[in-house]
């Protein structure tokens, strides 16, 4: 009996060891959590997934969308944590903040993507959190406006009050415009219908240009407002190239495919090597001026006027 017990014990130990070995070498599981579906976020998510599979094709990547609803995002967070993912990659400030809360007990690694102001979002100095920032050069956007129209008198500020991303660049824009003695009018919106109404109010107020930072709510409705602005001869300066492909005039923001690739690479590094030597955030450099050629033609503007600000790239309105 003793000998049988010893054999059984050895078998149990062997099975346990094999099981542990398999567990420690399981394929990585990653959850990409989009705050909502729109061109910018979709572009980033696609680039992240592609980069991850380029680096390691065995990684299991699942993509979720919270539809800009915090309770939906929280449900997604609970689900991915319950699934035992190795890394959560939230795209958008609300998604990132919600995933931090949802993964507090599990302490799951979190690598956010495209957060314009990680400090204001409360994402810094958390040992298991890092990510990429698409912080906007607001001062350059204002200078671009003045190059296109040196006689500019009034600027419309179009943004969502629910977007943490928008708070700092809007505050910066107000400060810069005050210094330059240029008037501004604010119009905020928190859903697509309100965006159309807000844009209409700016047109009625006689603004010479409209500025929007990397605001997810406005981006989701850009296709609904760009013709209104073009018909009113008002250029829309926006915070990302995806805005421009949806009808905005120009941006000096980052290329979101490049940002997605950097985010995916960072996520794989964290998943395999941990957080030693990893910074709280990585600001993705811009340097690319993206102009909508169709809008430029309608406004009678030569895109080359912006060449002193960076490499000028022209696109057409595709909504993608």
C-alpha positions in Angstrom: 0.0 0.0 0.0 2.8 2.4 0.8 4.4 1.7 -2.5 1.1 2.3 -4.4 0.7 5.6 -2.5 4.2 6.7 -3.4 3.5 5.9 -7.1 0.3 7.8 -7.0 1.9 10.8 -5.3 4.7 10.8 -7.9 2.1 10.8 -10.7 0.2 13.6 -9.0 3.4 15.6 -8.7 4.3 15.0 -12.3 0.9 16.0 -13.6 1.0 19.1 -11.4 4.4 20.1 -12.7 3.3 19.6 -16.3 0.2 21.7 -15.6 2.3 24.4 -14.0 4.7 24.3 -16.8 2.0 24.8 -19.3 0.4 27.5 -17.3 3.7 29.4 -17.1 4.2 29.1 -20.9 0.7 29.9 -22.0 0.1 32.1 -25.0 -0.2 35.7 -24.0 -3.7 37.1 -23.9 -4.4 40.8 -24.6 -7.6 42.8 -24.4 -7.9 46.0 -26.5 -10.7 48.1 -25.0 -11.9 50.9 -27.2 -13.8 53.8 -25.5 -16.1 53.9 -28.5 -16.0 53.2 -32.3 -14.8 55.9 -34.5 -12.0 56.5 -37.1 -9.2 57.5 -34.7 -9.7 54.8 -32.2 -10.4 52.1 -34.8 -7.1 53.1 -36.6 -5.2 52.8 -33.3 -6.8 49.5 -32.3 -6.1 48.0 -35.7 -2.4 49.1 -35.6 -2.0 47.7 -32.1 -3.3 44.3 -33.1 -1.3 44.2 -36.2 1.9 45.1 -34.4 1.3 42.6 -31.6 0.8 39.8 -34.1 3.9 40.9 -36.1 6.0 40.6 -32.9 4.3 37.4 -31.7 1.7 35.8 -33.8 0.7 33.4 -31.0 -0.8 36.2 -28.9 -4.6 36.0 -28.4 -6.0 39.5 -29.0 -9.6 40.4 -28.2 -11.1 43.8 -29.1 -14.0 45.3 -27.2 -15.9 48.6 -27.5 -17.5 50.4 -24.6 -19.6 52.7 -26.8 -18.6 55.7 -24.7 -20.6 54.3 -21.7 -18.9 53.9 -18.4 -21.1 51.1 -17.2 -20.5 49.2 -20.4 -16.8 49.7 -20.0 -16.9 48.5 -16.5 -18.6 45.3 -17.6 -16.0 44.8 -20.2 -13.3 45.4 -17.6 -14.8 42.7 -15.3 -15.0 40.3 -18.2 -11.4 40.7 -19.4 -10.1 40.5 -15.9 -12.2 37.4 -15.3 -10.7 35.9 -18.5 -7.3 36.3 -17.0 -5.7 38.5 -19.7 -2.1 39.4 -19.3 -2.4 43.0 -20.5 -5.3 45.4 -21.0 -4.9 48.1 -23.6 -7.5 50.8 -23.2 -7.8 53.5 -26.0 -9.4 56.7 -24.8 -9.3 58.4 -21.4 -12.6 57.1 -20.0 -11.6 53.6 -21.1 -8.3 53.9 -19.4 -9.7 55.3 -16.1 -12.4 52.6 -16.0 -9.9 49.8 -16.7 -7.7 50.9 -13.9 -10.6 50.6 -11.5 -11.8 47.3 -13.0 -8.4 45.7 -12.6 -7.5 47.1 -9.2 -8.0 43.7 -7.4 -6.3 41.6 -10.1 -3.4 44.1 -10.6 -3.5 43.3 -14.3 -0.9 45.2 -16.4 -2.4 48.1 -18.3 -0.9 49.9 -21.3 -3.1 52.8 -22.5 -3.1 54.3 -26.0 -3.6 57.9 -27.2 -4.2 59.6 -23.8 -3.6 63.3 -24.4 -3.2 64.3 -20.8 -2.3 61.2 -18.6 -1.6 63.4 -15.6 -5.1 65.0 -15.6 -6.5 61.5 -16.1 -4.8 60.2 -13.0 -2.8 57.6 -14.9 0.7 58.5 -13.7 2.7 57.0 -10.8 0.7 53.7 -10.9 3.3 50.9 -10.9 1.3 48.6 -13.3 0.3 51.3 -15.7 2.1 52.9 -18.7 1.1 53.9 -22.2 1.4 56.4 -25.1 0.3 60.0 -25.2 -0.8 62.0 -28.3 -0.4 65.4 -26.5 -1.3 68.1 -29.0 0.9 71.1 -29.8 -1.9 73.7 -29.4 0.4 76.7 -29.8 1.4 75.4 -33.3 -2.2 74.9 -34.2 -2.9 78.6 -33.5 0.2 79.6 -35.5 -1.1 77.6 -38.4 -4.4 79.5 -38.2 -2.5 82.8 -38.4 -0.4 81.6 -41.4 -3.6 80.7 -43.3 -5.4 83.9 -42.2 -3.3 86.6 -40.6 -6.4 88.8 -40.1 -8.2 86.2 -38.0 -10.5 87.9 -35.5 -12.5 85.2 -33.8 -11.9 81.4 -33.2 -14.5 78.8 -32.3 -13.6 76.2 -29.7 -15.6 73.1 -30.3 -15.2 70.3 -27.8 -16.9 68.0 -25.3 -17.0 68.8 -21.6 -17.0 65.0 -20.9 -13.6 64.5 -22.6 -10.6 64.8 -20.2 -8.5 64.9 -23.3 -9.9 68.3 -24.3 -9.5 70.2 -21.0 -5.8 71.1 -21.2 -5.6 72.0 -25.0 -8.8 74.1 -24.7 -7.3 75.9 -21.7 -4.1 76.4 -23.6 -5.9 77.7 -26.6 -7.8 80.3 -24.5 -4.6 81.5 -22.9 -2.8 81.8 -26.3 -5.7 83.5 -27.9 -6.0 86.0 -25.0 -2.3 86.8 -25.4 -2.7 87.4 -29.1 -5.9 89.5 -28.5 -8.0 87.2 -30.6 -11.6 86.6 -29.5 -13.0 83.1 -29.1 -16.4 81.5 -28.7 -16.9 78.1 -27.0 -19.4 75.5 -28.0 -19.5 72.2 -26.2 -21.3 69.0 -27.0 -21.6 65.5 -25.5 -23.3 63.5 -28.3 -23.5 63.6 -32.1 -26.7 65.6 -32.2 -25.3 68.3 -29.9 -22.1 68.5 -32.0 -24.2 69.5 -35.1 -26.0 72.1 -33.0 -22.7 73.4 -31.5 -21.1 73.7 -35.0 -24.2 75.6 -36.2 -23.9 78.0 -33.3 -20.2 78.7 -34.1 -21.1 79.4 -37.7 -23.9 81.8 -36.6 -21.4 83.6 -34.3 -19.2 84.5 -37.3 -16.0 82.7 -36.3 -13.1 82.7 -38.7 -11.8 79.2 -37.8 -12.7 76.4 -35.5 -10.3 74.5 -33.2 -11.0 71.0 -31.8 -8.4 69.0 -29.8 -8.2 65.1 -29.8 -11.8 64.9 -28.7 -13.6 61.5 -29.2 -17.1 62.9 -29.2 -16.4 65.6 -31.8 -14.5 63.1 -33.9 -17.4 60.7 -34.0 -19.6 63.4 -35.6 -17.0 65.1 -37.9 -18.6 63.6 -41.0 -21.9 65.3 -40.0 -20.5 68.8 -39.6 -17.6 69.2 -42.1 -19.7 70.3 -45.0 -21.5 72.9 -42.9 -18.1 74.4 -42.0 -16.7 74.2 -45.5 -19.9 75.9 -47.0 -19.5 78.7 -44.4 -15.8 79.0 -45.5 -14.6 78.1 -42.0 -11.5 76.0 -41.7 -11.6 73.3 -39.0 -8.3 72.7 -37.2 -8.4 69.4 -35.4 -6.3 67.2 -33.2 -5.7 64.1 -35.3 -5.3 63.0 -38.9 -8.5 60.9 -38.6 -10.5 64.1 -38.2 -9.0 65.3 -41.5 -10.0 62.1 -43.3 -13.5 62.8 -42.0 -13.6 66.3 -43.5 -11.7 68.6 -41.1 -9.2 71.0 -42.8 -5.8 70.2 -41.1 -4.0 68.8 -38.1 -0.5 68.8 -36.8 -1.2 65.8 -34.6 0.5 62.4 -34.6 0.0 59.6 -37.0 -2.3 57.2 -35.2 -1.1 54.1 -37.1 2.4 54.9 -35.8 1.0 55.5 -32.3 -0.8 52.2 -32.4 2.4 50.4 -33.4 4.3 51.9 -30.5 1.5 51.0 -28.1 1.5 47.4 -29.3 5.2 47.1 -29.0 5.1 48.6 -25.5 2.3 46.1 -24.5 4.3 43.1 -25.6 7.4 44.4 -23.8 5.5 44.8 -20.6 3.8 41.4 -20.9 7.1 39.6 -21.4 9.5 41.7 -19.3 7.4 43.5 -16.7 7.6 47.2 -15.8 11.3 47.5 -14.8 12.7 50.5 -16.6 9.4 51.5 -18.1 8.3 55.1 -17.9 4.8 56.3 -16.8 4.1 57.5 -20.3 5.7 57.9 -23.8 4.7 61.0 -25.8 4.5 60.2 -29.5 6.2 62.8 -31.7 4.1 64.6 -34.3 5.9 66.5 -37.1 3.3 65.5 -39.7 0.9 68.1 -41.1 -2.1 66.4 -42.6 -4.3 68.5 -44.9 -7.6 67.5 -46.5 -7.0 68.5 -50.2 -10.7 68.7 -51.0 -11.4 71.1 -48.2 -8.2 73.1 -49.0 -9.5 73.5 -52.6 -12.9 74.6 -51.4 -11.3 77.1 -49.1 -8.8 78.3 -51.8 -5.8 77.3 -49.7 -2.5 75.9 -50.9 -1.5 73.2 -48.4 2.2 74.1 -48.9 1.7 77.2 -46.7 2.1 74.8 -43.8 5.4 73.4 -44.9 7.4 75.3 -42.3 5.6 73.4 -39.6 6.5 69.9 -40.8 6.1 67.3 -43.5 2.8 68.1 -45.3 0.7 65.2 -46.3 -2.6 65.5 -48.2 -5.6 63.2 -47.9 -9.2 63.1 -49.1 -12.4 62.7 -47.2 -13.0 59.0 -46.6 -14.3 58.8 -43.1 -11.9 55.9 -42.4 
